[in-house]
Amino acid sequence: RTSGNSTSKSFKVVVWRGVVYEYKYLKSRFYITMFSGTRIQLALALLCGGCAHAFNPSPQFRTSKARVLRATPTMPMGPKEDSRRDWFSSVAVTIGAASIGFSPSSVHAAAPVDFGAVRADIAKLVAADPDKGPTLVRLAWHSSGTYDKIQKDGGSFGGTIRFKEELVHGANAGLNKAVTWLEPIHKKSKGLSYADLYTLAGVVAIKEMKGPEIGWRAGRVDALKADAVTPDGRLPAADKGSPEATATGLRQVFNRMGFDDKEIVALSGAHALGRCHPDASGYTGPWTPTPTTFNNAYYLLLTNLKWTPKQWDGPFQYEDPSGKLMMLPSDLLLTSDAGFKPYTEMYAKNEGAFFKDFAAAFQKLEELGCNGLHEV
């Protein structure tokens, strides 16, 4: 709070989704209440700009990080307040107020993120190199699949997979490449969070690879520090040593996020895409002969081919009669476990049902632990 000689005025800002900033100018003092330390840029920017000028945004005034719902009026200032305002202005600039759409001399709404342009840029990335598509899906999956409904942490909301502390998790080997591919799009799109970018990349990549249209909503806010990274070991394991242990492990991971057997099988269908690399997962080979096309071939191959243990020096996996395709122990489990088998057979026969169920499960996966999402 600061002293002043101006007449009593009030100034109140309520920020989107429960993050509140309240400015009161009463009895020659500013009283500033903030309920989110990460929004100090907004507070300072509003103080330096709003105190000097009339501030009358529309009711739906929005920046990439906040929506102002109400604001009132100009605050006259004497000489002391002018110098104080200049000081706040310099601080606001220093900490990056301009990055969220405010200048030190006036307050303006930041241009909203053009998600159509972001989608187009991701689509161009996949079109230029289709092999990047499966990795973008994996990035979206792994950035979301750390959610814990009991601990109430993890998930895509903070975009934490960009931190090296999470990229070094065993299951994330090789995903640093995908993070690098998307960096130019992030830099180009002011106000775009990494969390929104990574999840949207997965959705767009699936569509570009002839998969279903998947619902997606914006509004994820990036974590500022790596201390938001969850412990290693939250993603599914391909092999726990026995079919029984592997099945238990799968259900523990997916049930922790709130998924049932049907959703487990549907999400496993993402293995229609991509391949394993010995220098990443240790396994080798593609699951299907069409690794850049999203379809139900994964289930067709699982249920119609004979899969035998691969004789090699790497970790235990299966191969088809040609030796060109592979399956993991967790994949074969979908044909033998009583809870998984009916859905595996259903999706092998009905690609439409698979697309529908996958789209619903994937959107659910990407929104775990998120709040304040909105349609774009």
FIKEZA-30038 format. One record per residue: residue in three letters; x negated, y, z of N, C-alpha, C in turn. Coordinates in pm, whole numbers, padded with zeros to 5 digits, always signed. Each point is the difference from the previous one (the first is absolute). Example, Ala and Ser with C-alpha at 12.3 -4.5 7.8 and 13.67 -1.06 7.14 Angstrom:
<pts>
ALA-01319-00569+00780+00089+00119+00000-00090+00120+00000;SER+00035+00105-00072-00082+00119+00006+00077+00109+00073;
</pts>
This chain:
<pts>
ARG-00085-00119+00000+00085+00119+00000-00088+00124+00000;THR+00049+00107-00059-00076+00124-00008+00090+00116+00040;SER-00062+00106+00052+00077+00118+00040+00026+00089-00119;GLY+00101+00089+00014+00029+00093-00107+00091+00109+00051;ASN+00016+00106-00080+00082+00112+00040+00129+00012-00081;SER+00025-00098-00085+00114+00012-00089+00130-00027+00075;THR+00107+00041-00062+00132-00026+00058+00029-00148-00004;SER+00092-00041+00086+00029-00143+00012+00061-00056-00128;LYS-00062-00104-00054+00050-00071-00117-00015-00150+00023;SER+00063-00078-00085-00018-00145+00010-00031-00057-00137;PHE-00070-00110+00002-00036-00065-00126-00002-00149+00027;LYS+00079-00077-00071+00010-00143+00030-00013-00081-00128;VAL-00079-00104+00007-00015-00091-00112+00023-00141+00049;VAL+00083-00075-00068+00021-00140+00033-00050-00083-00116;VAL-00096-00087+00027-00066-00072-00107+00064-00136-00019;TRP-00001-00044-00121+00065-00124-00043-00036-00120+00087;ARG+00104-00080+00024-00012-00129+00068-00052+00012+00142;GLY+00046+00096+00071-00023+00003+00144-00128+00065+00045;VAL-00086+00046-00093-00120+00071+00041+00037+00147+00010;VAL-00003+00057+00118+00058+00132+00024-00107+00102+00037;TYR+00012+00117-00063-00079+00115+00038+00097+00109+00041;GLU-00015+00056+00115+00092+00105+00044-00080+00123+00039;TYR+00030+00111-00067-00065+00126+00027+00100+00093+00069;LYS-00035+00049+00111+00085+00097+00068-00081+00125+00030;TYR+00050+00115-00041-00068+00126+00025+00089+00078+00096;LEU-00025-00019+00128+00085+00059+00103-00087+00074+00102;LYS+00045+00117+00038-00067+00077+00104-00149+00014-00029;SER-00029+00039-00122-00136+00032-00043-00094-00119-00002;ARG+00052-00120-00009-00090-00115-00009+00052-00098-00105;PHE-00096-00066-00066+00034-00113-00085+00000-00126+00085;TYR+00100-00081-00014+00000-00132+00062+00009-00101-00115;ILE-00099-00083-00012-00005-00095-00111+00003-00142+00056;THR+00099-00075-00038+00010-00140+00043-00014-00088-00122;MET-00094-00092+00005-00020-00092-00112+00007-00142+00051;PHE+00074-00084-00071+00014-00139+00040-00076-00092-00094;SER-00105+00048-00059-00087-00083-00081-00132+00072-00020;GLY-00104-00050+00063-00129+00065-00009-00055+00001-00142;THR+00041-00099-00082-00052-00006-00136+00056+00108-00088;ARG+00098+00079+00048+00060+00104-00083-00051+00140+00037;ILE-00116+00010+00064-00048+00130+00043-00021+00094-00118;GLN-00030-00059-00119-00014+00086-00118+00128+00077-00024;LEU+00113-00069+00009+00129+00064-00025+00026+00110+00101;ALA-00030-00026+00126+00027+00098+00104-00080+00128-00024;LEU-00129-00017-00028-00084+00117-00020+00037+00074-00127;ALA+00031-00076-00106+00035+00064-00125+00128+00080+00013;LEU+00097-00055+00070+00125+00072+00020-00022+00123+00087;LEU-00087-00014+00100-00025+00112+00089-00063+00116-00074;CYS-00103-00031-00079-00070+00109-00067+00082+00059-00113;GLY+00081-00082-00066+00078+00052-00110+00135+00052+00045;GLY+00068-00078+00081+00137+00034+00038+00007+00123+00089;CYS-00104+00030+00076+00004+00116+00088-00017+00129-00078;ALA-00055-00010-00120-00028+00121-00075+00107+00031-00104;HIS+00080-00099-00034+00092+00018-00110+00135-00063+00032;ALA+00102+00049-00068+00130-00065+00013-00013-00141-00054;PHE+00064-00094+00066-00013-00140-00038+00140-00055-00014;ASN+00049-00012-00122+00137-00045-00023+00005-00113-00102;PRO-00055-00116+00032+00009-00111-00093+00140-00054-00006;SER+00024-00079-00104+00130-00065-00010+00010-00108+00106;PRO+00120-00048+00030+00015-00103+00103-00077-00128-00033;GLN-00032-00022-00125-00069-00124-00035-00148+00024-00033;PHE-00054+00114+00050-00142+00029-00019-00083-00121+00039;ARG-00094-00040-00087-00075-00122+00026-00145+00015-00041;THR-00088-00056+00079-00138-00019-00043-00023-00149-00004;SER-00123-00038-00034-00029-00142-00003+00005-00061+00138;LYS-00005+00081+00105-00004-00057+00134+00111+00051+00090;ALA+00081+00090-00046+00101+00053+00090+00115+00060-00078;ARG+00118+00000+00061+00115+00067-00056+00049+00102+00103;VAL+00004+00127-00039+00046+00102+00091+00150+00013-00013;LEU+00070-00014+00109+00145+00002-00004+00059+00135+00034;ARG-00070+00080+00080+00053+00132+00032-00115+00093+00035;ALA+00013+00125-00037-00102+00098+00036+00063+00138+00009;THR-00041+00079+00099+00046+00137+00018-00115+00084+00051;PRO+00007+00126+00010-00016+00097-00108-00139+00056+00001;THR-00023+00117-00060-00129+00069+00005-00033+00043+00142;MET-00129-00006+00034-00044+00046+00131-00088+00123-00014;PRO+00047+00120+00038-00085+00118-00009-00122-00014+00090;MET-00111+00056-00042-00123-00018+00077-00076+00133+00009;GLY-00059+00023+00115-00083+00118+00020-00144-00029-00036;PRO-00090+00094+00022-00141-00017-00037-00063-00123+00062;LYS+00028-00027+00129-00061-00116+00065+00047-00129-00066;GLU+00127-00002-00034+00052-00121-00061-00058-00020-00140;ASP-00028+00112-00072-00058-00013-00132-00135-00071+00007;SER-00085+00041+00095-00131-00064+00012+00015-00145+00043;ARG+00098-00025+00086+00024-00137+00045+00047-00086-00117;ARG+00086+00061-00082+00048-00072-00116-00116-00038-00092;ASP-00095+00093-00023-00113-00029-00086-00084-00114+00056;TRP-00013-00003+00131-00076-00110+00062+00067-00134-00024;PHE+00134-00003+00022+00072-00124-00025-00009-00040-00147;SER+00003+00098-00089-00009-00029-00142-00129-00071-00034;SER-00112+00052+00055-00128-00062-00031-00008-00141+00055;VAL+00056-00022+00118+00000-00134+00058+00084-00093-00085;ALA+00116+00048-00043+00089-00083-00080-00067-00044-00128;VAL-00072+00093-00064-00069-00036-00122-00108-00102+00029;THR-00073+00021+00108-00111-00089+00035+00047-00143+00017;ILE+00113-00021+00065+00046-00137+00025+00085-00055-00111;GLY+00018+00077-00106+00065-00055-00117+00148+00026-00010;ALA+00049+00112+00051+00142+00029-00012+00042+00008-00144;ALA-00089+00052-00082+00036+00014-00141+00029-00134-00063;SER-00059-00107+00052+00021-00131-00059+00141-00049+00015;ILE+00078+00057+00090+00138-00043+00011+00096+00107-00051;GLY-00054+00092-00079+00087+00089-00072+00020+00136+00060;PHE-00080+00043+00097+00014+00131+00061-00126+00082-00023;SER+00016+00130-00029-00114+00090-00010-00003+00086+00125;PRO-00115+00061+00033-00009+00077+00123+00082+00129-00002;SER+00038+00051-00117+00071+00126-00005+00150-00016-00018;SER+00043-00117-00042+00143-00022-00019+00029-00148+00008;VAL+00126-00036+00007+00040-00139+00016+00077-00043-00123;HIS-00047-00104-00064+00066-00049-00121+00019-00151+00012;ALA+00101-00051-00068+00018-00146-00007-00103-00058-00094;ALA-00065-00109+00041-00091-00070-00090+00082-00066-00110;ALA-00060-00010-00119+00068-00069-00108+00020-00145+00039;PRO+00120-00055-00018+00023-00139+00036-00083-00093-00088;VAL-00033-00116+00053-00077-00097-00077+00083-00045-00120;ASP-00061-00001-00116+00066-00047-00121-00021-00152-00009;PHE+00091-00075+00061-00018-00144+00004+00018-00064-00137;GLY+00071+00068-00089+00008-00050-00137-00136+00000-00066;ALA-00076+00107+00022-00135+00008-00054-00092-00102+00065;VAL+00017-00021+00130-00081-00100+00070+00027-00139-00056;ARG+00128-00031-00018+00037-00129-00061-00066-00016-00137;ALA+00008+00105-00078-00057-00006-00135-00150-00024+00003;ASP-00069+00064+00093-00145-00018+00010-00036-00142+00043;ILE+00079-00056+00091-00025-00139+00041+00026-00095-00117;ALA+00108+00026-00073+00033-00083-00115-00111+00004-00105;LYS-00059+00119-00022-00110+00012-00095-00121-00079+00047;LEU-00023-00001+00131-00112-00076+00056+00015-00149-00030;VAL+00120-00050+00018+00026-00142-00024-00004-00031-00150;ALA+00057+00089-00082+00000-00021-00145-00141-00004-00055;ALA-00088+00085+00054-00138+00006-00048-00078-00125+00037;ASP+00034-00060+00113-00068-00123+00044+00100-00085+00078;PRO+00073-00089-00068+00103-00081+00066-00051-00080+00120;ASP-00129-00032+00001-00054-00077+00112+00001+00079+00131;LYS+00017+00132-00009+00009+00080+00121+00138-00012+00066;GLY+00100-00038-00078+00135-00010+00053+00014-00091+00121;PRO-00047-00125-00010+00012-00090+00115-00073+00053+00125;THR-00112+00066-00018-00074+00053+00115+00075+00113+00066;LEU+00070+00082-00080+00081+00107+00058+00116-00058+00080;VAL+00057-00110-00047+00107-00066+00076-00056-00054+00131;ARG-00117-00058-00008-00064-00053+00122-00030+00112+00099;LEU-00044+00115-00051-00027+00115+00087+00127+00042+00072;ALA+00110+00012-00073+00127+00039+00060+00045-00104+00103;TRP-00016-00127-00034+00041-00108+00089-00081+00003+00130;HIS-00130+00008-00015-00086-00007+00119+00007+00127+00084;SER+00029+00114-00062+00014+00122+00078+00129-00002+00083;SER+00095-00083-00041+00129-00008+00068+00011-00119+00094;GLY-00073-00107-00031+00019-00127+00069-00062-00011+00138;THR-00046+00112+00056-00059-00002+00134+00102+00037+00108;TYR+00125+00022-00041+00100+00048+00096+00030-00104+00108;ASP+00020+00049+00121+00039-00085+00113+00125+00062+00063;LYS+00111-00072-00009+00126+00055+00050+00005+00008+00152;ILE-00087-00075+00067-00006+00006+00147-00090+00115+00044;GLN-00119+00006-00057-00093+00106+00035+00042+00135-00060;LYS+00083-00005-00104+00044+00123-00068-00118+00075-00061;ASP-00093-00073-00059-00111+00065-00068-00030-00074-00129;GLY-00097+00052-00075-00032-00058-00129+00098+00044-00106;GLY-00008-00065-00116+00086+00036-00111-00062+00109-00086;SER+00076+00039-00102-00054+00091-00101-00002+00146+00042;PHE+00070+00037+00107+00030+00140+00027-00123+00090+00006;GLY-00108-00044+00059-00116+00088+00019-00102-00004-00111;GLY+00018-00088-00100-00099-00011-00107-00137-00040+00050;THR-00003-00082+00107-00127-00029+00068-00093-00090-00079;ILE+00051-00064-00104-00087-00091-00075-00110+00075-00074;ARG+00009+00132-00006-00107+00078-00062-00122+00010+00089;PHE+00016-00027+00129-00113+00008+00092-00088-00125-00013;LYS-00129+00018+00007-00091-00113-00014+00023-00103+00110;GLU+00047+00046+00115+00025-00092+00111+00107-00104-00034;GLU+00093+00034-00089+00101-00097-00043-00042-00072-00127;LEU-00070+00069-00088-00043-00064-00124-00096-00116+00027;VAL-00071+00003+00112-00093-00110+00028+00069-00122+00059;HIS+00130+00008+00027+00072-00119+00046-00012-00109-00107;GLY-00014-00123+00045-00027-00110-00093+00096-00009-00117;ALA+00129+00015+00026+00100-00015-00107-00002+00115-00099;ASN-00069+00109+00032+00000+00119-00086-00123+00010-00089;ALA-00077-00105-00008-00120+00002-00083+00035+00039-00143;GLY-00072+00097-00053+00022+00044-00138+00100+00112-00016;LEU+00077+00031+00103+00102+00104-00014-00057+00141+00000;ASN-00126+00013+00038-00065+00132-00010+00001+00050-00144;LYS-00001-00093-00096+00005+00038-00141+00133+00068-00033;ALA+00108-00056+00050+00132+00058-00028+00014+00138+00064;VAL-00054+00015+00120+00002+00130+00066-00074+00103-00086;THR-00112-00040-00058-00078+00089-00085+00076+00034-00128;TRP+00067-00097-00060+00075+00026-00123+00107+00106+00020;LEU+00061+00000+00118+00113+00089+00025-00042+00139+00049;GLU-00126+00016+00035-00046+00127+00056+00023+00118-00095;PRO-00027-00012-00130+00025+00114-00089+00148+00042-00003;ILE+00090-00096+00012+00143+00033+00002+00034+00074+00128;HIS-00059-00041+00111+00025+00068+00127-00051+00144-00005;LYS-00118+00020-00054-00056+00134-00008+00083+00089-00092;LYS+00052-00057-00104+00080+00075-00097+00135+00042+00056;SER+00056-00080+00088+00137+00021+00049-00004+00061+00140;LYS+00002+00131+00009-00008+00068+00128+00120-00035+00087;GLY-00028-00032+00124+00106-00034+00094+00037-00146+00002;LEU-00056-00080-00090+00029-00143-00005-00079-00073+00107;SER+00066-00077+00083-00071-00076+00103-00057-00127-00061;TYR-00109-00047+00058-00056-00127-00044+00101-00113+00023;ALA+00072+00007+00109+00096-00105+00033+00109-00010-00107;ASP+00051+00113-00046+00098-00002-00108-00064-00048-00130;LEU-00122+00044-00027-00067-00038-00124-00022-00150-00009;TYR-00050-00061+00107-00032-00143-00005+00126-00085-00016;THR+00105+00037+00070+00124-00079-00011+00066+00020-00136;LEU-00001+00123-00050+00058+00026-00132-00081-00071-00108;ALA-00131-00008+00017-00084-00068-00099+00042-00146-00016;GLY+00033-00065+00111+00045-00139-00009+00131-00013-00074;VAL+00093+00090+00027+00131-00002-00064-00013+00024-00151;VAL-00079+00100-00037-00018+00033-00141-00073-00112-00073;ALA-00102-00056+00063-00077-00107-00063+00089-00120-00030;ILE+00086-00037+00094+00090-00113-00023+00092+00027-00118;LYS+00054+00120-00006+00088+00036-00112-00076-00003-00132;GLU-00122+00051-00001-00080+00003-00123-00038-00140-00045;MET-00003-00095+00091-00032-00138-00034+00127-00083-00022;LYS+00108+00069-00039+00127-00061-00039+00077-00059+00119;GLY-00028+00052+00118+00073-00044+00118+00123+00084+00024;PRO+00068-00022+00112+00125+00071+00029-00023+00144+00043;GLU+00104+00079-00013+00000+00135+00054+00015-00012+00152;ILE-00092+00060+00073+00001-00012+00147+00027+00137+00060;GLY+00092+00004+00093+00030+00127+00066-00120+00053+00075;TRP-00016+00131-00003-00113+00063+00069+00042+00138+00047;ARG-00039+00034+00122+00031+00131+00056-00128+00064+00053;ALA-00003+00132-00006-00118+00077+00040+00014+00049+00143;GLY-00111+00052+00052+00004+00063+00132-00098-00057+00101;ARG-00085-00095-00044-00101-00052+00093-00106+00106+00027;VAL-00046+00004+00123-00099+00099+00040-00130-00071+00036;ASP-00110+00046-00053-00129-00066+00024-00048+00015+00143;ALA-00054-00108+00053-00072+00009+00128-00128+00080-00024;LEU-00039+00079+00099-00117+00085-00016-00129-00069+00040;LYS+00010-00102+00084-00120-00066+00050+00013-00151-00011;ALA-00115-00064-00004-00004-00145-00015+00046-00074+00124;ASP+00024+00071+00110+00047-00071+00119+00142-00053-00018;ALA+00066+00038-00110+00132-00054-00031-00008-00136-00070;VAL-00120-00043-00037-00017-00129-00065+00031-00112+00098;THR+00077-00097-00044+00037-00113+00086-00109-00107-00002;PRO+00002-00092+00094-00104-00104+00005+00001-00090-00123;ASP-00115-00054-00034-00010-00096-00109+00080-00126+00037;GLY+00047-00071-00102+00067-00127+00023+00152+00006-00008;ARG+00057+00112-00042+00146+00010-00005+00060-00045-00133;LEU-00083-00023-00100+00050-00043-00130+00003-00153-00008;PRO+00080-00056-00090+00014-00146-00008-00132-00069-00034;ALA-00020-00118+00059-00118-00081-00029+00037-00111-00098;ALA-00090-00027-00095+00028-00101-00103-00008-00141+00054;ASP-00074-00019+00107-00021-00136+00050-00035+00004+00148;LYS+00078-00070+00078-00026-00009+00144-00050-00139+00040;GLY-00039-00082-00099-00057-00130+00031+00093-00117-00023;SER+00131+00022+00008+00098-00106-00024+00128+00066-00050;PRO+00085-00074-00072+00126+00057-00046+00085+00054+00115;GLU+00003-00071+00110+00082+00042+00113-00052+00131+00059;ALA-00131+00008+00019-00060+00121+00056+00015+00118-00097;THR-00015-00028-00129+00014+00107-00099+00143+00052-00004;ALA+00098-00090+00008+00141+00041+00002+00030+00083+00124;THR-00053-00042+00113+00020+00076+00124-00063+00138-00011;GLY-00120+00005-00057-00068+00128-00016+00076+00094-00093;LEU+00052-00052-00110+00077+00082-00093+00121+00061+00070;ARG+00073-00085+00071+00122+00049+00066-00034+00099+00111;GLN-00108-00021+00069-00037+00095+00104-00028+00137-00059;VAL-00072+00004-00110-00034+00128-00064+00125+00068-00053;PHE+00082-00073-00075+00116+00061-00064+00112+00028+00100;ASN+00019-00089+00097+00102+00027+00102-00037+00122+00083;ARG-00130+00022+00022-00045+00118+00073+00045+00129-00069;MET+00012-00008-00132+00044+00117-00076+00151+00004-00018;GLY+00068-00111+00030+00145-00003-00012+00051-00073-00123;PHE-00082-00088-00061+00041-00074-00118+00040-00143+00035;ASP+00097-00052-00076+00043-00139+00019-00061-00088-00109;ASP+00035-00130+00000-00060-00094-00095+00026+00039-00145;LYS+00120+00043-00030+00034+00040-00137-00088+00115-00046;GLU-00019+00098+00086-00083+00116-00036-00148-00038-00012;ILE-00043-00096+00082-00138-00048-00010-00025-00059-00138;VAL+00093-00084-00045-00016-00063-00131+00009+00104-00112;ALA+00091+00095+00013+00014+00103-00103-00127+00084-00011;LEU-00054+00043+00111-00121+00082-00003-00121-00079-00049;SER+00000-00130+00023-00110-00084-00050-00004-00001-00151;GLY+00111+00034-00063+00005+00003-00146-00091+00103-00062;ALA-00054+00091+00080-00099+00095-00052-00125-00073-00049;HIS-00016-00126+00038-00113-00079-00049+00015-00035-00148;ALA+00110+00042-00062+00008-00008-00146-00106+00089-00063;LEU-00047+00097+00076-00094+00099-00049-00142-00025+00050;GLY-00097+00037-00082-00138+00004+00045-00067-00135+00011;ARG-00113+00002+00064-00082-00119+00018-00085+00016+00124;CYS-00055-00109+00048-00092+00004+00113-00144+00009-00052;HIS-00083+00069+00077-00140+00020-00037-00088-00053+00113;PRO-00099-00081-00033-00089-00055+00104-00069+00107+00085;ASP-00027+00117-00060-00070+00105+00075+00096+00084+00084;ALA+00129-00032-00005+00098+00071+00082+00062-00096+00101;SER+00093-00081-00046+00068-00094+00092-00078-00128+00020;GLY-00092-00029-00092-00072-00127+00004+00062-00103-00093;TYR+00129+00013-00026+00068-00090-00093-00026+00046-00143;THR+00038-00086-00097-00025+00038-00139+00115-00042-00090;GLY+00028+00085-00098+00095-00034-00104+00135+00071+00012;PRO+00078+00002-00110+00134+00058+00001+00104-00104+00041;TRP+00114+00050+00048+00111-00089+00032+00078-00041-00125;THR+00007+00091-00095+00078-00024-00122-00083+00037-00123;PRO+00044-00044-00119-00072+00039-00122+00034+00142-00047;THR+00090+00067+00072+00040+00137-00037-00021+00092+00121;PRO-00123+00023+00042-00028+00071+00125+00030+00149-00001;THR+00035+00056-00115+00038+00141-00004+00147+00017-00040;THR+00077-00107+00013+00144+00005-00027+00075-00051+00122;PHE+00095+00080+00047+00078-00038+00117+00119-00085-00047;ASN+00005-00123+00046+00106-00093-00038+00013-00109+00106;ASN+00080-00102-00027+00017-00107+00097-00087-00121-00031;ALA-00105+00021-00081-00088-00111-00039-00065-00066+00122;TYR-00026+00078+00102-00061-00055+00123+00082-00116+00055;TYR+00132+00017+00006+00087-00104+00055+00014-00116-00098;LEU+00008+00031-00129+00009-00106-00101-00122-00091+00005;LEU-00116+00059+00011-00123-00079+00004-00011-00079+00130;LEU+00039+00063+00111-00005-00069+00128+00084-00127-00001;THR+00118+00009-00060+00097-00110+00009-00012-00100-00115;ASN-00074+00034-00106-00002-00088-00117-00135-00060-00035;LEU-00107+00051+00055-00132-00054-00029-00051-00084+00117;LYS-00092-00088-00031-00066-00078+00105-00123+00076+00046;TRP-00006+00028+00128-00110+00078+00058-00087-00092+00085;THR-00129+00001-00029-00094-00086+00072-00112+00085+00060;PRO-00066-00050+00106-00109+00077+00061-00113+00025-00101;LYS-00050+00122-00002-00110+00035-00089-00132-00047+00059;GLN-00080-00065-00079-00130-00047+00044-00104+00107-00031;TRP-00037+00074+00102-00100+00105-00018-00059+00039+00134;ASP-00093+00093+00000-00069+00038+00122+00070+00110+00079;GLY+00109+00052-00054+00072+00107+00067+00105-00052+00097;PRO+00083+00088+00055+00104-00039+00094+00105-00090-00066;PHE+00070-00074+00082+00099-00095-00051+00111+00072-00076;GLN+00023-00045-00124+00110+00051-00081+00043-00109-00095;TYR+00108+00026-00071+00052-00098-00095-00020+00050-00143;GLU+00002-00096-00095-00007+00035-00141+00102-00080-00079;ASP+00037+00051-00116+00094-00070-00088-00078-00100-00085;PRO+00069-00085-00079-00071-00100-00080-00104+00057-00095;SER+00020+00125-00045-00096+00060-00093-00124+00052+00073;GLY+00010+00021+00130-00110+00057+00076-00012+00150-00015;LYS+00094+00063-00073-00008+00144-00025+00081+00083+00099;LEU+00100-00062+00063+00086+00072+00092-00023-00049+00143;MET+00036+00080+00097-00022-00036+00140+00123+00030+00085;MET+00004-00064+00114+00097+00029+00105-00072-00011+00134;LEU+00043+00080+00095-00054-00004+00135+00080-00097+00085;PRO-00055-00045+00112+00078-00086+00089+00134+00063+00041;SER+00000+00132+00021+00125+00066+00037+00101+00002-00114;ASP-00048-00009-00125+00090-00008-00114+00069-00135-00007;LEU-00079-00107+00009+00058-00135-00007+00098-00025+00112;LEU-00019+00069+00110+00090-00013+00114+00144+00035-00038;LEU+00017+00089-00097+00134+00043-00038+00080-00111-00067;THR-00069-00106-00043+00071-00112-00062+00022-00116+00096;SER-00061+00007+00118+00012-00113+00093+00073+00036+00129;ASP-00008+00124+00045+00066+00041+00123+00151+00008-00022;ALA+00074-00059+00090+00146-00007-00017+00067+00136-00002;GLY-00057+00097+00069+00059+00133+00001-00030+00081-00124;PHE-00115-00027-00063-00043+00076-00117+00045-00063-00132;LYS+00004-00133-00006+00021-00071-00126+00125+00040-00076;PRO+00118+00014+00065+00121+00035-00077-00013+00132-00076;TYR-00066+00097+00060-00015+00130-00067-00101-00007-00114;THR-00105-00081+00019-00098-00019-00106+00066-00061-00123;GLU+00082-00101+00023+00070-00064-00111+00102+00094-00064;MET+00067+00080+00080+00098+00095-00054-00067+00102-00090;TYR-00112+00055+00044-00068+00102-00080-00062-00059-00127;ALA-00038-00127+00005-00053-00066-00120+00108-00010-00108;LYS+00124-00015+00043+00111-00015-00094+00064+00133-00039;ASN-00017+00102+00083+00076+00124-00019-00092+00121+00021;GLU-00056+00049-00110-00089+00116+00010+00074+00125+00046;GLY+00126+00013-00040+00078+00116+00041+00016+00007+00150;ALA+00027-00116+00062+00013-00005+00146-00132+00036+00066;PHE-00110-00048-00057-00131+00033+00054-00026+00150-00007;PHE+00025+00061-00117-00022+00143-00015+00081+00081+00102;LYS+00125-00038+00016+00088+00072+00093-00052-00012+00143;ASP-00032-00121+00041-00044-00021+00139-00139+00057+00024;PHE-00087-00009-00100-00133+00057+00017+00008+00151+00014;ALA+00080+00064-00085+00011+00145+00005+00047+00048+00137;ALA+00099-00070+00056+00052+00038+00132-00105-00022+00108;ALA-00069-00113-00006-00100-00032+00102-00121+00091-00009;PHE-00039+00035-00123-00119+00086-00017+00028+00142+00048;GLN+00119+00051-00028+00034+00132+00052+00003-00002+00152;LYS+00057-00105+00056+00002-00014+00146-00143-00002+00055;LEU-00087-00076-00065-00140-00009+00043-00066+00137+00002;GLU+00020+00077-00108-00067+00129-00010+00058+00105+00094;GLU+00119-00024+00053+00063+00098+00089-00008-00039+00147;LEU-00064-00112+00031-00013-00041+00139-00075+00105+00081;GLY+00058+00039+00111-00065+00097+00088+00009+00142-00047;CYS+00069+00024-00111+00010+00136-00053+00128+00067+00048;ASN-00008+00130+00021+00118+00077+00030-00006+00131-00077;GLY+00113+00062-00018+00003+00126-00073-00017-00014-00151;LEU+00022-00120-00055-00011-00015-00144+00120+00061-00070;HIS-00021+00045-00123+00109+00063-00075-00010-00036-00147;GLU+00111+00002-00067+00005-00029-00142-00067+00112-00079;VAL-00064-00038-00111-00060+00099-00089+00042-00030-00143;
</pts>
